[in-house]
C-alpha cells in the first residue's frame, strides 16, 4: 500500500473516531459531570488529524517543488 494512500485512509478513520469521541463527550456531559478521561478523549485523534491533515496539505507543494527541481537539474 502506498504511503500517501495509508495517510489518507488513516485521516478518514481518525475523523470518524474524533466525531464519535465528541458525541460521547456531549452525551456524558448531558448525563452529569463526566470523568476527565472522557473530556480529554477527543484530543488524541484531534492531534493525529492535525498531523495527517498538514501532511496532505503540504503534499502537492512538495511534489511540485520536487518536479521543478528535477526538471532544472
N, C-alpha and C positions, 0 to 999 in steps of 0.2 A: 504494500500500500504506500502510495506517495506521501511524503511528509506534509505537503500542503493539504491534501485531502484529509489526513489524520487530524490536522489542526482545525479544519472547518467542521469536521464531524464532532470533535470534542467541544467546539464552541456551541454547536447546536444542542448537544446533550447538556452542557453546563447551563445553557439558558433555561432548559426545562427544569433542571434541579434548582436553579435560583428562583424560578417562578413558584415552584412547589414550596420551597422554604419560606418565601414571603407570604404565601397564602396561609401556611401553617402558623406563621407568626401572627397574622391578623386573627386567626381563629383562636389561638392561645390567649391573645390579649382580650378577646371578647369574653372568654370564659373566666377571666380574672388576671391576677398578676402572674405572668409567665416566668419560668426559671431563666437564668441568664444564658444558658446554652441555647435556648430557643430563640432568644432575642438576637444573639450573635451568630446564629447558624447561617444566615444568608451571606455573611461576609466572605467566607472561603470561596464559594462559587463566584461571587462578585469579583474578587481579586483575580481569579483564574480567567474569568471573562475579560477582564481588563487586559491581561497579557495576551490572550489569544486574539482579541479584537485589535490590539495595537499591531500585532504581527500581521494580521490580514490587511490592516490599513496601510502599512509600510511596504508590503509585498509588491504592489505594482510599481512603486517608485524605485525599489531596489532592482527589480527586473529591468526597468527602463535604463537605470544607471549602468547595470552590467552590460546590457546590449550596446549602449553607446561606447562603453569602454572597449569592448571587443572590436567594434567597428573602427574605432580610432587607432587601435594598436596594430 
